Amino acid sequence: MNATITATCTIRNGMIWVNGQLYHETDLAQPGPALFAERAYRTLSLAYPKFFKMDPLSKLGWLAAELMTQPAPEGVRPDQRGVVLYSRTGSLLADWSHQQILHDNRPVSPAIFVYTLPNIVVGELCIRHQLMGENGVFLTPAWQPHHAALMVNSLLTSGDCRQCLTGWIEVNADQYEVFLCQVNAQPNDTAGMPFSDVSLQILYQNPAAYSAWQPWFSQEAILA
């Protein structure tokens, strides 16, 4: 499989990196995930009214995908575009909010309850970007690029999926981290980075590596 990473976005430490370039940096001191996402949304002049109804996990996932997701290659149908995400705690933050409502004997809020499933962030991305192929969220103790590469390669080699959004998304009350890559089944001769577990780890560790990558560089050397 000669798949290619054609776009990437990393959100952490108050910064947003898109395709290896620092795209946005907050002026707030230690903002929580929801505040950071909402400030970035306004600063970047994005327009999607449903954004403010989302939980922090979905807001940050939506924000990353919005800034880096590219149109499908010619001939690729919506049902051939998939999403495979990984997380440690999934929707636990929304679970806590929902449990607090129950504890306080307040009326149950559908606006919170709907986000108590880890895969709701995938649903938001699928709706926004017409991703109608295979999708799912897998809970793992930490980011495991080897597992992600195996899963995505399996989808792409099946022939049913020709483009896949994959990565890591972890959000709790005080911290947040999003790392997404868009992977095309066919290689791109003019842009992109060969898709592999090594590439995923390089980009996860160093968001700027995408813009610095050149075909003659050794991936192992960059990772070292």
KOLDRENSE-914876 format. One record per residue (C-alpha): residue number from 1; residue in one letter; x, y, z. Coordinates in steps of 0.02 Angstrom, whole numbers, plus 50000, padded with zeros to 5 digits. Layout:
<sites>
  drenmar  bake      X      Y      Z
      NUM     a      X      Y      Z
...
</sites>
This chain:
<sites>
  drenmar  bake      X      Y      Z
        1     m  50000  50000  50000
        2     n  50073  50168  49945
        3     a  49952  50278  50042
        4     t  49996  50461  50073
        5     i  49963  50582  50216
        6     t  49895  50734  50125
        7     a  49848  50845  50272
        8     t  49875  50853  50459
        9     c  49821  50957  50609
       10     t  49883  50958  50788
       11     i  49803  51052  50933
       12     r  49894  51060  51099
       13     n  49973  51184  51221
       14     g  49865  51327  51160
       15     m  49923  51308  50980
       16     i  49851  51242  50818
       17     w  49968  51173  50685
       18     v  49902  51142  50509
       19     n  50010  51051  50382
       20     g  50168  51089  50479
       21     q  50134  51274  50503
       22     l  50084  51363  50663
       23     y  49909  51421  50617
       24     h  49841  51492  50780
       25     e  49904  51526  50955
       26     t  49794  51581  51098
       27     d  49827  51737  51200
       28     l  49739  51661  51351
       29     a  49835  51594  51500
       30     q  49803  51406  51519
       31     p  49631  51402  51438
       32     g  49523  51249  51462
       33     p  49472  51148  51309
       34     a  49300  51226  51283
       35     l  49363  51405  51304
       36     f  49512  51374  51190
       37     a  49403  51297  51055
       38     e  49275  51436  51060
       39     r  49406  51574  51057
       40     a  49493  51492  50909
       41     y  49327  51471  50819
       42     r  49291  51657  50834
       43     t  49468  51715  50797
       44     l  49477  51610  50640
       45     s  49305  51673  50582
       46     l  49231  51501  50559
       47     a  49046  51479  50528
       48     y  48950  51327  50590
       49     p  48811  51371  50713
       50     k  48798  51194  50780
       51     f  48975  51212  50848
       52     f  48917  51294  51009
       53     k  48801  51148  51050
       54     m  48944  51023  51048
       55     d  49041  50955  51196
       56     p  49227  51002  51209
       57     l  49283  50837  51130
       58     s  49177  50867  50976
       59     k  49222  51052  50968
       60     l  49408  51017  50960
       61     g  49389  50870  50841
       62     w  49277  50974  50728
       63     l  49399  51120  50735
       64     a  49548  51013  50683
       65     a  49452  50929  50541
       66     e  49382  51094  50480
       67     l  49555  51170  50462
       68     m  49640  51025  50374
       69     t  49513  50913  50287
       70     q  49527  50923  50098
       71     p  49399  50881  49965
       72     a  49391  50700  49911
       73     p  49503  50653  49764
       74     e  49415  50643  49598
       75     g  49310  50486  49585
       76     v  49304  50451  49773
       77     r  49126  50435  49836
       78     p  49067  50487  50011
       79     d  49044  50303  50057
       80     q  49230  50275  50017
       81     r  49286  50404  50147
       82     g  49312  50339  50324
       83     v  49360  50397  50499
       84     v  49461  50301  50628
       85     l  49501  50393  50790
       86     y  49584  50343  50953
       87     s  49562  50413  51128
       88     r  49602  50370  51308
       89     t  49447  50433  51398
       90     g  49326  50461  51254
       91     s  49169  50553  51309
       92     l  49208  50545  51496
       93     l  49198  50734  51514
       94     a  49019  50735  51448
       95     d  48980  50583  51557
       96     w  49033  50681  51711
       97     s  48924  50829  51662
       98     h  48775  50715  51635
       99     q  48804  50626  51800
      100     q  48811  50793  51891
      101     i  48640  50837  51821
      102     l  48570  50674  51886
      103     h  48655  50699  52055
      104     d  48578  50873  52072
      105     n  48405  50807  52024
      106     r  48396  50928  51880
      107     p  48301  50889  51720
      108     v  48404  50781  51605
      109     s  48474  50885  51462
      110     p  48470  50803  51290
      111     a  48603  50929  51237
      112     i  48724  50846  51358
      113     f  48659  50668  51352
      114     v  48685  50654  51163
      115     y  48872  50679  51188
      116     t  48894  50538  51314
      117     l  48953  50419  51178
      118     p  49136  50422  51121
      119     n  49087  50407  50938
      120     i  48983  50566  50937
      121     v  49136  50664  50881
      122     v  49149  50548  50731
      123     g  48966  50580  50694
      124     e  48996  50767  50694
      125     l  49141  50748  50572
      126     c  49043  50631  50459
      127     i  48897  50753  50448
      128     r  49008  50903  50415
      129     h  49122  50824  50284
      130     q  49009  50691  50207
      131     l  49114  50546  50270
      132     m  48998  50399  50242
      133     g  49119  50253  50247
      134     e  49184  50148  50391
      135     n  49203  50245  50554
      136     g  49237  50218  50737
      137     v  49325  50274  50896
      138     f  49440  50153  50988
      139     l  49489  50180  51170
      140     t  49673  50145  51207
      141     p  49787  50192  51354
      142     a  49893  50304  51241
      143     w  49921  50349  51060
      144     q  49977  50192  50969
      145     p  50028  50234  50790
      146     h  50061  50051  50747
      147     h  49881  50004  50783
      148     a  49815  50156  50688
      149     a  49923  50115  50537
      150     l  49865  49934  50536
      151     m  49682  49983  50546
      152     v  49691  50118  50412
      153     n  49795  50011  50295
      154     s  49669  49870  50316
      155     l  49528  49987  50264
      156     l  49622  50060  50117
      157     t  49679  49892  50049
      158     s  49503  49823  50059
      159     g  49455  49935  49914
      160     d  49299  49996  50003
      161     c  49390  50146  50078
      162     r  49498  50264  49975
      163     q  49520  50408  50097
      164     c  49527  50401  50287
      165     l  49539  50526  50429
      166     t  49636  50456  50576
      167     g  49723  50511  50735
      168     w  49714  50540  50922
      169     i  49592  50649  51018
      170     e  49596  50666  51207
      171     v  49504  50797  51308
      172     n  49476  50815  51495
      173     a  49428  50959  51608
      174     d  49595  51049  51598
      175     q  49696  50973  51455
      176     y  49669  50932  51273
      177     e  49763  50856  51129
      178     v  49707  50825  50951
      179     f  49813  50749  50813
      180     l  49727  50712  50647
      181     c  49792  50655  50478
      182     q  49703  50635  50313
      183     v  49763  50482  50217
      184     n  49732  50446  50033
      185     a  49744  50271  49963
      186     q  49838  50330  49809
      187     p  50011  50411  49823
      188     n  50027  50596  49789
      189     d  50180  50642  49686
      190     t  50177  50828  49724
      191     a  50134  50838  49908
      192     g  50110  50733  50061
      193     m  50207  50607  50162
      194     p  50209  50418  50143
      195     f  50087  50342  50266
      196     s  50160  50226  50399
      197     d  50167  50205  50587
      198     v  50336  50294  50583
      199     s  50260  50443  50491
      200     l  50117  50451  50615
      201     q  50238  50454  50762
      202     i  50347  50586  50680
      203     l  50199  50701  50653
      204     y  50127  50667  50825
      205     q  50291  50714  50909
      206     n  50332  50861  50797
      207     p  50189  50950  50705
      208     a  50314  51053  50604
      209     a  50388  50895  50526
      210     y  50254  50890  50392
      211     s  50311  51050  50307
      212     a  50495  51004  50331
      213     w  50479  50829  50258
      214     q  50565  50793  50093
      215     p  50568  50628  49998
      216     w  50754  50605  50019
      217     f  50748  50618  50210
      218     s  50753  50460  50313
      219     q  50597  50446  50419
      220     e  50694  50351  50551
      221     a  50822  50492  50558
      222     i  50688  50624  50583
      223     l  50607  50522  50721
      224     a  50774  50504  50809
</sites>
